[in-house]
Amino acid sequence: MKLLKLQQVMEKTSLCSSSIYNLMKEGDFPKNISVMGKRKAWLESEVEEWVMARIAERDSEVR
């Protein structure tokens, strides 16, 4: 299990921080976890699953 900082999540998804937080608020992006104090992180596996779901959506639209 690997934890990602916000910057790493932004790099993996090509989303800006406000988009990530808006998607989280809408329930359309994995929630972050509190690591310590105000430090937040995301599970890499959940972020990767989210990306793969976007790819699957794209592929299903093409057919």
N, CA, C, O and CB atoms as a CASP TS submission, in Angstrom:
PFRMAT TS
TARGET T0000
AUTHOR 0000-0000-0000
METHOD Language model
MODEL 1
PARENT N/A
ATOM      1  N   MET     1       0.851  -1.170   0.000  1.00  0.00           N
ATOM      2  CA  MET     1       0.000   0.000   0.000  1.00  0.00           C
ATOM      3  C   MET     1       0.900   1.236   0.000  1.00  0.00           C
ATOM      4  O   MET     1       1.846   1.340   0.780  1.00  0.00           O
ATOM      5  CB  MET     1      -0.970  -0.004   1.227  1.00  0.00           C
ATOM      6  N   LYS     2       0.576   2.170  -0.899  1.00  0.00           N
ATOM      7  CA  LYS     2       1.349   3.400  -0.998  1.00  0.00           C
ATOM      8  C   LYS     2       0.403   4.587  -0.886  1.00  0.00           C
ATOM      9  O   LYS     2      -0.695   4.576  -1.442  1.00  0.00           O
ATOM     10  CB  LYS     2       2.151   3.452  -2.328  1.00  0.00           C
ATOM     11  N   LEU     3       0.840   5.601  -0.167  1.00  0.00           N
ATOM     12  CA  LEU     3       0.071   6.826  -0.019  1.00  0.00           C
ATOM     13  C   LEU     3       0.641   7.894  -0.941  1.00  0.00           C
ATOM     14  O   LEU     3       1.853   7.986  -1.134  1.00  0.00           O
ATOM     15  CB  LEU     3       0.078   7.308   1.449  1.00  0.00           C
ATOM     16  N   LEU     4      -0.256   8.700  -1.509  1.00  0.00           N
ATOM     17  CA  LEU     4       0.152   9.759  -2.423  1.00  0.00           C
ATOM     18  C   LEU     4      -0.183  11.124  -1.828  1.00  0.00           C
ATOM     19  O   LEU     4      -1.247  11.308  -1.238  1.00  0.00           O
ATOM     20  CB  LEU     4      -0.528   9.586  -3.796  1.00  0.00           C
ATOM     21  N   LYS     5       0.728  12.071  -1.988  1.00  0.00           N
ATOM     22  CA  LYS     5       0.459  13.459  -1.630  1.00  0.00           C
ATOM     23  C   LYS     5      -0.375  14.081  -2.743  1.00  0.00           C
ATOM     24  O   LYS     5      -0.475  13.531  -3.840  1.00  0.00           O
ATOM     25  CB  LYS     5       1.788  14.260  -1.401  1.00  0.00           C
ATOM     26  N   LEU     6      -0.968  15.222  -2.454  1.00  0.00           N
ATOM     27  CA  LEU     6      -1.823  15.904  -3.422  1.00  0.00           C
ATOM     28  C   LEU     6      -1.093  16.126  -4.749  1.00  0.00           C
ATOM     29  O   LEU     6      -1.659  15.873  -5.813  1.00  0.00           O
ATOM     30  CB  LEU     6      -2.301  17.244  -2.855  1.00  0.00           C
ATOM     31  N   GLN     7       0.135  16.587  -4.698  1.00  0.00           N
ATOM     32  CA  GLN     7       0.894  16.847  -5.926  1.00  0.00           C
ATOM     33  C   GLN     7       1.023  15.577  -6.773  1.00  0.00           C
ATOM     34  O   GLN     7       0.918  15.635  -7.998  1.00  0.00           O
ATOM     35  CB  GLN     7       2.292  17.398  -5.586  1.00  0.00           C
ATOM     36  N   GLN     8       1.249  14.442  -6.128  1.00  0.00           N
ATOM     37  CA  GLN     8       1.372  13.173  -6.843  1.00  0.00           C
ATOM     38  C   GLN     8       0.040  12.766  -7.466  1.00  0.00           C
ATOM     39  O   GLN     8       0.008  12.235  -8.576  1.00  0.00           O
ATOM     40  CB  GLN     8       1.870  12.072  -5.898  1.00  0.00           C
ATOM     41  N   VAL     9      -1.064  13.017  -6.749  1.00  0.00           N
ATOM     42  CA  VAL     9      -2.392  12.717  -7.286  1.00  0.00           C
ATOM     43  C   VAL     9      -2.652  13.592  -8.508  1.00  0.00           C
ATOM     44  O   VAL     9      -3.192  13.123  -9.510  1.00  0.00           O
ATOM     45  CB  VAL     9      -3.494  12.937  -6.207  1.00  0.00           C
ATOM     46  N   MET    10      -2.267  14.856  -8.421  1.00  0.00           N
ATOM     47  CA  MET    10      -2.443  15.774  -9.544  1.00  0.00           C
ATOM     48  C   MET    10      -1.654  15.294 -10.765  1.00  0.00           C
ATOM     49  O   MET    10      -2.141  15.367 -11.894  1.00  0.00           O
ATOM     50  CB  MET    10      -2.003  17.196  -9.149  1.00  0.00           C
ATOM     51  N   GLU    11      -0.448  14.810 -10.534  1.00  0.00           N
ATOM     52  CA  GLU    11       0.377  14.312 -11.638  1.00  0.00           C
ATOM     53  C   GLU    11      -0.227  13.056 -12.266  1.00  0.00           C
ATOM     54  O   GLU    11      -0.216  12.909 -13.488  1.00  0.00           O
ATOM     55  CB  GLU    11       1.796  14.018 -11.146  1.00  0.00           C
ATOM     56  N   LYS    12      -0.751  12.152 -11.439  1.00  0.00           N
ATOM     57  CA  LYS    12      -1.318  10.902 -11.951  1.00  0.00           C
ATOM     58  C   LYS    12      -2.627  11.121 -12.707  1.00  0.00           C
ATOM     59  O   LYS    12      -2.943  10.365 -13.627  1.00  0.00           O
ATOM     60  CB  LYS    12      -1.548   9.933 -10.809  1.00  0.00           C
ATOM     61  N   THR    13      -3.393  12.148 -12.328  1.00  0.00           N
ATOM     62  CA  THR    13      -4.718  12.345 -12.908  1.00  0.00           C
ATOM     63  C   THR    13      -4.785  13.494 -13.907  1.00  0.00           C
ATOM     64  O   THR    13      -5.751  13.593 -14.663  1.00  0.00           O
ATOM     65  CB  THR    13      -5.708  12.585 -11.817  1.00  0.00           C
ATOM     66  N   SER    14      -3.794  14.348 -13.923  1.00  0.00           N
ATOM     67  CA  SER    14      -3.792  15.583 -14.736  1.00  0.00           C
ATOM     68  C   SER    14      -4.890  16.545 -14.310  1.00  0.00           C
ATOM     69  O   SER    14      -5.331  17.376 -15.104  1.00  0.00           O
ATOM     70  CB  SER    14      -3.960  15.244 -16.219  1.00  0.00           C
ATOM     71  N   LEU    15      -5.333  16.439 -13.067  1.00  0.00           N
ATOM     72  CA  LEU    15      -6.349  17.337 -12.523  1.00  0.00           C
ATOM     73  C   LEU    15      -5.687  18.350 -11.593  1.00  0.00           C
ATOM     74  O   LEU    15      -4.660  18.065 -10.977  1.00  0.00           O
ATOM     75  CB  LEU    15      -7.448  16.540 -11.770  1.00  0.00           C
ATOM     76  N   CYS    16      -6.290  19.541 -11.499  1.00  0.00           N
ATOM     77  CA  CYS    16      -5.811  20.514 -10.525  1.00  0.00           C
ATOM     78  C   CYS    16      -6.430  20.186  -9.159  1.00  0.00           C
ATOM     79  O   CYS    16      -7.370  19.397  -9.066  1.00  0.00           O
ATOM     80  CB  CYS    16      -6.166  21.976 -10.970  1.00  0.00           C
ATOM     81  N   SER    17      -5.898  20.793  -8.126  1.00  0.00           N
ATOM     82  CA  SER    17      -6.366  20.479  -6.774  1.00  0.00           C
ATOM     83  C   SER    17      -7.842  20.799  -6.589  1.00  0.00           C
ATOM     84  O   SER    17      -8.564  20.031  -5.952  1.00  0.00           O
ATOM     85  CB  SER    17      -5.548  21.241  -5.749  1.00  0.00           C
ATOM     86  N   SER    18      -8.304  21.922  -7.135  1.00  0.00           N
ATOM     87  CA  SER    18      -9.720  22.272  -6.952  1.00  0.00           C
ATOM     88  C   SER    18     -10.630  21.251  -7.628  1.00  0.00           C
ATOM     89  O   SER    18     -11.699  20.941  -7.102  1.00  0.00           O
ATOM     90  CB  SER    18     -10.004  23.678  -7.510  1.00  0.00           C
ATOM     91  N   SER    19     -10.230  20.725  -8.776  1.00  0.00           N
ATOM     92  CA  SER    19     -11.030  19.691  -9.444  1.00  0.00           C
ATOM     93  C   SER    19     -11.084  18.420  -8.607  1.00  0.00           C
ATOM     94  O   SER    19     -12.135  17.788  -8.496  1.00  0.00           O
ATOM     95  CB  SER    19     -10.456  19.380 -10.837  1.00  0.00           C
ATOM     96  N   ILE    20      -9.958  18.048  -8.023  1.00  0.00           N
ATOM     97  CA  ILE    20      -9.908  16.855  -7.177  1.00  0.00           C
ATOM     98  C   ILE    20     -10.861  17.011  -5.993  1.00  0.00           C
ATOM     99  O   ILE    20     -11.649  16.111  -5.701  1.00  0.00           O
ATOM    100  CB  ILE    20      -8.465  16.597  -6.679  1.00  0.00           C
ATOM    101  N   TYR    21     -10.785  18.157  -5.314  1.00  0.00           N
ATOM    102  CA  TYR    21     -11.647  18.369  -4.154  1.00  0.00           C
ATOM    103  C   TYR    21     -13.118  18.485  -4.544  1.00  0.00           C
ATOM    104  O   TYR    21     -13.987  18.017  -3.808  1.00  0.00           O
ATOM    105  CB  TYR    21     -11.215  19.616  -3.407  1.00  0.00           C
ATOM    106  N   ASN    22     -13.411  19.099  -5.689  1.00  0.00           N
ATOM    107  CA  ASN    22     -14.801  19.165  -6.157  1.00  0.00           C
ATOM    108  C   ASN    22     -15.341  17.774  -6.466  1.00  0.00           C
ATOM    109  O   ASN    22     -16.471  17.452  -6.097  1.00  0.00           O
ATOM    110  CB  ASN    22     -14.908  20.057  -7.404  1.00  0.00           C
ATOM    111  N   LEU    23     -14.545  16.948  -7.138  1.00  0.00           N
ATOM    112  CA  LEU    23     -14.966  15.577  -7.437  1.00  0.00           C
ATOM    113  C   LEU    23     -15.169  14.771  -6.156  1.00  0.00           C
ATOM    114  O   LEU    23     -16.103  13.975  -6.061  1.00  0.00           O
ATOM    115  CB  LEU    23     -13.932  14.884  -8.335  1.00  0.00           C
ATOM    116  N   MET    24     -14.292  14.978  -5.167  1.00  0.00           N
ATOM    117  CA  MET    24     -14.447  14.296  -3.880  1.00  0.00           C
ATOM    118  C   MET    24     -15.765  14.700  -3.230  1.00  0.00           C
ATOM    119  O   MET    24     -16.487  13.851  -2.706  1.00  0.00           O
ATOM    120  CB  MET    24     -13.262  14.619  -2.940  1.00  0.00           C
ATOM    121  N   LYS    25     -16.080  15.992  -3.262  1.00  0.00           N
ATOM    122  CA  LYS    25     -17.308  16.504  -2.655  1.00  0.00           C
ATOM    123  C   LYS    25     -18.538  15.885  -3.317  1.00  0.00           C
ATOM    124  O   LYS    25     -19.535  15.605  -2.652  1.00  0.00           O
ATOM    125  CB  LYS    25     -17.362  18.037  -2.763  1.00  0.00           C
ATOM    126  N   GLU    26     -18.460  15.674  -4.642  1.00  0.00           N
ATOM    127  CA  GLU    26     -19.568  15.083  -5.392  1.00  0.00           C
ATOM    128  C   GLU    26     -19.619  13.559  -5.258  1.00  0.00           C
ATOM    129  O   GLU    26     -20.564  12.926  -5.728  1.00  0.00           O
ATOM    130  CB  GLU    26     -19.458  15.462  -6.857  1.00  0.00           C
ATOM    131  N   GLY    27     -18.601  12.968  -4.615  1.00  0.00           N
ATOM    132  CA  GLY    27     -18.540  11.524  -4.459  1.00  0.00           C
ATOM    133  C   GLY    27     -18.016  10.819  -5.693  1.00  0.00           C
ATOM    134  O   GLY    27     -18.221   9.616  -5.857  1.00  0.00           O
ATOM    135  N   ASP    28     -17.333  11.564  -6.572  1.00  0.00           N
ATOM    136  CA  ASP    28     -16.827  11.004  -7.824  1.00  0.00           C
ATOM    137  C   ASP    28     -15.316  10.828  -7.851  1.00  0.00           C
ATOM    138  O   ASP    28     -14.736  10.626  -8.918  1.00  0.00           O
ATOM    139  CB  ASP    28     -17.236  11.875  -8.962  1.00  0.00           C
ATOM    140  N   PHE    29     -14.678  10.900  -6.700  1.00  0.00           N
ATOM    141  CA  PHE    29     -13.223  10.700  -6.606  1.00  0.00           C
ATOM    142  C   PHE    29     -12.934  10.114  -5.231  1.00  0.00           C
ATOM    143  O   PHE    29     -13.633  10.419  -4.265  1.00  0.00           O
ATOM    144  CB  PHE    29     -12.425  12.054  -6.834  1.00  0.00           C
ATOM    145  N   PRO    30     -11.904   9.273  -5.139  1.00  0.00           N
ATOM    146  CA  PRO    30     -11.582   8.669  -3.833  1.00  0.00           C
ATOM    147  C   PRO    30     -11.337   9.729  -2.760  1.00  0.00           C
ATOM    148  O   PRO    30     -10.727  10.766  -3.019  1.00  0.00           O
ATOM    149  CB  PRO    30     -10.348   7.768  -3.957  1.00  0.00           C
ATOM    150  N   LYS    31     -11.816   9.453  -1.574  1.00  0.00           N
ATOM    151  CA  LYS    31     -11.594  10.356  -0.447  1.00  0.00           C
ATOM    152  C   LYS    31     -10.164  10.212   0.049  1.00  0.00           C
ATOM    153  O   LYS    31      -9.555   9.146  -0.044  1.00  0.00           O
ATOM    154  CB  LYS    31     -12.598  10.073   0.696  1.00  0.00           C
ATOM    155  N   ASN    32      -9.645  11.314   0.579  1.00  0.00           N
ATOM    156  CA  ASN    32      -8.313  11.252   1.172  1.00  0.00           C
ATOM    157  C   ASN    32      -8.423  10.764   2.610  1.00  0.00           C
ATOM    158  O   ASN    32      -9.512  10.674   3.176  1.00  0.00           O
ATOM    159  CB  ASN    32      -7.614  12.634   1.114  1.00  0.00           C
ATOM    160  N   ILE    33      -7.281  10.455   3.177  1.00  0.00           N
ATOM    161  CA  ILE    33      -7.242  10.020   4.574  1.00  0.00           C
ATOM    162  C   ILE    33      -6.352  10.976   5.354  1.00  0.00           C
ATOM    163  O   ILE    33      -5.436  11.586   4.803  1.00  0.00           O
ATOM    164  CB  ILE    33      -6.725   8.551   4.698  1.00  0.00           C
ATOM    165  N   SER    34      -6.632  11.094   6.617  1.00  0.00           N
ATOM    166  CA  SER    34      -5.836  11.939   7.493  1.00  0.00           C
ATOM    167  C   SER    34      -4.646  11.112   7.973  1.00  0.00           C
ATOM    168  O   SER    34      -4.813  10.100   8.655  1.00  0.00           O
ATOM    169  CB  SER    34      -6.685  12.482   8.699  1.00  0.00           C
ATOM    170  N   VAL    35      -3.463  11.548   7.615  1.00  0.00           N
ATOM    171  CA  VAL    35      -2.260  10.804   7.995  1.00  0.00           C
ATOM    172  C   VAL    35      -1.788  11.234   9.378  1.00  0.00           C
ATOM    173  O   VAL    35      -1.516  10.408  10.248  1.00  0.00           O
ATOM    174  CB  VAL    35      -1.137  11.014   6.958  1.00  0.00           C
ATOM    175  N   MET    36      -1.698  12.561   9.557  1.00  0.00           N
ATOM    176  CA  MET    36      -1.270  13.104  10.847  1.00  0.00           C
ATOM    177  C   MET    36      -1.573  14.596  10.845  1.00  0.00           C
ATOM    178  O   MET    36      -1.128  15.323   9.957  1.00  0.00           O
ATOM    179  CB  MET    36       0.258  12.833  11.112  1.00  0.00           C
ATOM    180  N   GLY    37      -2.304  15.037  11.806  1.00  0.00           N
ATOM    181  CA  GLY    37      -2.655  16.456  11.853  1.00  0.00           C
ATOM    182  C   GLY    37      -3.417  16.858  10.603  1.00  0.00           C
ATOM    183  O   GLY    37      -4.443  16.264  10.272  1.00  0.00           O
ATOM    184  N   LYS    38      -2.910  17.872   9.910  1.00  0.00           N
ATOM    185  CA  LYS    38      -3.557  18.343   8.696  1.00  0.00           C
ATOM    186  C   LYS    38      -3.058  17.625   7.447  1.00  0.00           C
ATOM    187  O   LYS    38      -3.552  17.879   6.349  1.00  0.00           O
ATOM    188  CB  LYS    38      -3.345  19.823   8.547  1.00  0.00           C
ATOM    189  N   ARG    39      -2.092  16.740   7.602  1.00  0.00           N
ATOM    190  CA  ARG    39      -1.515  16.030   6.453  1.00  0.00           C
ATOM    191  C   ARG    39      -2.520  15.026   5.912  1.00  0.00           C
ATOM    192  O   ARG    39      -2.994  14.153   6.640  1.00  0.00           O
ATOM    193  CB  ARG    39      -0.196  15.314   6.847  1.00  0.00           C
ATOM    194  N   LYS    40      -2.843  15.157   4.628  1.00  0.00           N
ATOM    195  CA  LYS    40      -3.793  14.265   3.957  1.00  0.00           C
ATOM    196  C   LYS    40      -3.063  13.491   2.866  1.00  0.00           C
ATOM    197  O   LYS    40      -2.048  13.944   2.336  1.00  0.00           O
ATOM    198  CB  LYS    40      -4.992  15.066   3.359  1.00  0.00           C
ATOM    199  N   ALA    41      -3.592  12.331   2.545  1.00  0.00           N
ATOM    200  CA  ALA    41      -3.011  11.510   1.483  1.00  0.00           C
ATOM    201  C   ALA    41      -4.100  10.634   0.879  1.00  0.00           C
ATOM    202  O   ALA    41      -5.161  10.435   1.471  1.00  0.00           O
ATOM    203  CB  ALA    41      -1.839  10.639   2.024  1.00  0.00           C
ATOM    204  N   TRP    42      -3.816  10.115  -0.308  1.00  0.00           N
ATOM    205  CA  TRP    42      -4.737   9.233  -1.018  1.00  0.00           C
ATOM    206  C   TRP    42      -4.063   7.883  -1.199  1.00  0.00           C
ATOM    207  O   TRP    42      -2.845   7.799  -1.351  1.00  0.00           O
ATOM    208  CB  TRP    42      -5.158   9.838  -2.394  1.00  0.00           C
ATOM    209  N   LEU    43      -4.867   6.829  -1.182  1.00  0.00           N
ATOM    210  CA  LEU    43      -4.331   5.509  -1.472  1.00  0.00           C
ATOM    211  C   LEU    43      -4.059   5.425  -2.972  1.00  0.00           C
ATOM    212  O   LEU    43      -4.947   5.683  -3.785  1.00  0.00           O
ATOM    213  CB  LEU    43      -5.314   4.382  -1.008  1.00  0.00           C
ATOM    214  N   GLU    44      -2.846   5.069  -3.328  1.00  0.00           N
ATOM    215  CA  GLU    44      -2.476   4.988  -4.740  1.00  0.00           C
ATOM    216  C   GLU    44      -3.393   4.031  -5.493  1.00  0.00           C
ATOM    217  O   GLU    44      -3.785   4.311  -6.626  1.00  0.00           O
ATOM    218  CB  GLU    44      -1.019   4.542  -4.884  1.00  0.00           C
ATOM    219  N   SER    45      -3.733   2.914  -4.879  1.00  0.00           N
ATOM    220  CA  SER    45      -4.578   1.918  -5.543  1.00  0.00           C
ATOM    221  C   SER    45      -5.953   2.489  -5.883  1.00  0.00           C
ATOM    222  O   SER    45      -6.503   2.181  -6.941  1.00  0.00           O
ATOM    223  CB  SER    45      -4.734   0.679  -4.658  1.00  0.00           C
ATOM    224  N   GLU    46      -6.514   3.318  -4.999  1.00  0.00           N
ATOM    225  CA  GLU    46      -7.823   3.913  -5.269  1.00  0.00           C
ATOM    226  C   GLU    46      -7.750   4.945  -6.388  1.00  0.00           C
ATOM    227  O   GLU    46      -8.656   5.029  -7.217  1.00  0.00           O
ATOM    228  CB  GLU    46      -8.379   4.558  -4.005  1.00  0.00           C
ATOM    229  N   VAL    47      -6.684   5.722  -6.414  1.00  0.00           N
ATOM    230  CA  VAL    47      -6.508   6.709  -7.484  1.00  0.00           C
ATOM    231  C   VAL    47      -6.328   5.990  -8.818  1.00  0.00           C
ATOM    232  O   VAL    47      -6.896   6.403  -9.829  1.00  0.00           O
ATOM    233  CB  VAL    47      -5.290   7.635  -7.192  1.00  0.00           C
ATOM    234  N   GLU    48      -5.538   4.915  -8.825  1.00  0.00           N
ATOM    235  CA  GLU    48      -5.339   4.156 -10.058  1.00  0.00           C
ATOM    236  C   GLU    48      -6.633   3.502 -10.528  1.00  0.00           C
ATOM    237  O   GLU    48      -6.894   3.448 -11.730  1.00  0.00           O
ATOM    238  CB  GLU    48      -4.265   3.095  -9.856  1.00  0.00           C
ATOM    239  N   GLU    49      -7.445   3.006  -9.600  1.00  0.00           N
ATOM    240  CA  GLU    49      -8.755   2.440  -9.966  1.00  0.00           C
ATOM    241  C   GLU    49      -9.638   3.507 -10.599  1.00  0.00           C
ATOM    242  O   GLU    49     -10.350   3.229 -11.564  1.00  0.00           O
ATOM    243  CB  GLU    49      -9.457   1.837  -8.726  1.00  0.00           C
ATOM    244  N   TRP    50      -9.599   4.726 -10.064  1.00  0.00           N
ATOM    245  CA  TRP    50     -10.387   5.823 -10.611  1.00  0.00           C
ATOM    246  C   TRP    50      -9.953   6.120 -12.053  1.00  0.00           C
ATOM    247  O   TRP    50     -10.793   6.302 -12.933  1.00  0.00           O
ATOM    248  CB  TRP    50     -10.243   7.084  -9.729  1.00  0.00           C
ATOM    249  N   VAL    51      -8.643   6.167 -12.283  1.00  0.00           N
ATOM    250  CA  VAL    51      -8.125   6.410 -13.634  1.00  0.00           C
ATOM    251  C   VAL    51      -8.565   5.288 -14.572  1.00  0.00           C
ATOM    252  O   VAL    51      -9.002   5.553 -15.692  1.00  0.00           O
ATOM    253  CB  VAL    51      -6.576   6.526 -13.619  1.00  0.00           C
ATOM    254  N   MET    52      -8.453   4.046 -14.127  1.00  0.00           N
ATOM    255  CA  MET    52      -8.842   2.909 -14.967  1.00  0.00           C
ATOM    256  C   MET    52     -10.335   2.953 -15.297  1.00  0.00           C
ATOM    257  O   MET    52     -10.739   2.566 -16.394  1.00  0.00           O
ATOM    258  CB  MET    52      -8.496   1.583 -14.266  1.00  0.00           C
ATOM    259  N   ALA    53     -11.143   3.414 -14.370  1.00  0.00           N
ATOM    260  CA  ALA    53     -12.581   3.548 -14.625  1.00  0.00           C
ATOM    261  C   ALA    53     -12.838   4.601 -15.702  1.00  0.00           C
ATOM    262  O   ALA    53     -13.739   4.428 -16.523  1.00  0.00           O
ATOM    263  CB  ALA    53     -13.332   3.919 -13.325  1.00  0.00           C
ATOM    264  N   ARG    54     -12.068   5.681 -15.715  1.00  0.00           N
ATOM    265  CA  ARG    54     -12.210   6.704 -16.762  1.00  0.00           C
ATOM    266  C   ARG    54     -11.843   6.107 -18.127  1.00  0.00           C
ATOM    267  O   ARG    54     -12.484   6.406 -19.134  1.00  0.00           O
ATOM    268  CB  ARG    54     -11.311   7.945 -16.449  1.00  0.00           C
ATOM    269  N   ILE    55     -10.810   5.263 -18.149  1.00  0.00           N
ATOM    270  CA  ILE    55     -10.406   4.608 -19.397  1.00  0.00           C
ATOM    271  C   ILE    55     -11.502   3.658 -19.862  1.00  0.00           C
ATOM    272  O   ILE    55     -11.819   3.608 -21.050  1.00  0.00           O
ATOM    273  CB  ILE    55      -9.071   3.843 -19.212  1.00  0.00           C
ATOM    274  N   ALA    56     -12.080   2.907 -18.932  1.00  0.00           N
ATOM    275  CA  ALA    56     -13.159   1.976 -19.274  1.00  0.00           C
ATOM    276  C   ALA    56     -14.366   2.740 -19.828  1.00  0.00           C
ATOM    277  O   ALA    56     -14.993   2.286 -20.785  1.00  0.00           O
ATOM    278  CB  ALA    56     -13.572   1.142 -18.034  1.00  0.00           C
ATOM    279  N   GLU    57     -14.698   3.897 -19.237  1.00  0.00           N
ATOM    280  CA  GLU    57     -15.791   4.722 -19.739  1.00  0.00           C
ATOM    281  C   GLU    57     -15.514   5.171 -21.174  1.00  0.00           C
ATOM    282  O   GLU    57     -16.392   5.124 -22.035  1.00  0.00           O
ATOM    283  CB  GLU    57     -16.003   5.944 -18.828  1.00  0.00           C
ATOM    284  N   ARG    58     -14.293   5.600 -21.409  1.00  0.00           N
ATOM    285  CA  ARG    58     -13.910   6.033 -22.753  1.00  0.00           C
ATOM    286  C   ARG    58     -14.048   4.903 -23.751  1.00  0.00           C
ATOM    287  O   ARG    58     -14.590   5.082 -24.841  1.00  0.00           O
ATOM    288  CB  ARG    58     -12.481   6.559 -22.759  1.00  0.00           C
ATOM    289  N   ASP    59     -13.558   3.750 -23.374  1.00  0.00           N
ATOM    290  CA  ASP    59     -13.589   2.601 -24.276  1.00  0.00           C
ATOM    291  C   ASP    59     -15.009   2.124 -24.565  1.00  0.00           C
ATOM    292  O   ASP    59     -15.300   1.660 -25.668  1.00  0.00           O
ATOM    293  CB  ASP    59     -12.782   1.464 -23.689  1.00  0.00           C
ATOM    294  N   SER    60     -15.888   2.237 -23.577  1.00  0.00           N
ATOM    295  CA  SER    60     -17.274   1.809 -23.788  1.00  0.00           C
ATOM    296  C   SER    60     -18.030   2.798 -24.680  1.00  0.00           C
ATOM    297  O   SER    60     -18.968   2.403 -25.372  1.00  0.00           O
ATOM    298  CB  SER    60     -17.997   1.659 -22.437  1.00  0.00           C
ATOM    299  N   GLU    61     -17.645   4.053 -24.676  1.00  0.00           N
ATOM    300  CA  GLU    61     -18.272   5.061 -25.525  1.00  0.00           C
ATOM    301  C   GLU    61     -17.885   4.879 -26.988  1.00  0.00           C
ATOM    302  O   GLU    61     -18.666   5.202 -27.882  1.00  0.00           O
ATOM    303  CB  GLU    61     -17.888   6.458 -25.055  1.00  0.00           C
ATOM    304  N   VAL    62     -16.692   4.368 -27.233  1.00  0.00           N
ATOM    305  CA  VAL    62     -16.183   4.212 -28.595  1.00  0.00           C
ATOM    306  C   VAL    62     -16.955   3.144 -29.337  1.00  0.00           C
ATOM    307  O   VAL    62     -17.143   3.244 -30.549  1.00  0.00           O
ATOM    308  CB  VAL    62     -14.696   3.867 -28.579  1.00  0.00           C
ATOM    309  N   ARG    63     -17.401   2.132 -28.634  1.00  0.00           N
ATOM    310  CA  ARG    63     -18.047   0.987 -29.283  1.00  0.00           C
ATOM    311  C   ARG    63     -19.422   1.277 -29.732  1.00  0.00           C
ATOM    312  O   ARG    63     -20.084   0.405 -30.294  1.00  0.00           O
ATOM    313  CB  ARG    63     -18.080  -0.172 -28.382  1.00  0.00           C
TER
END
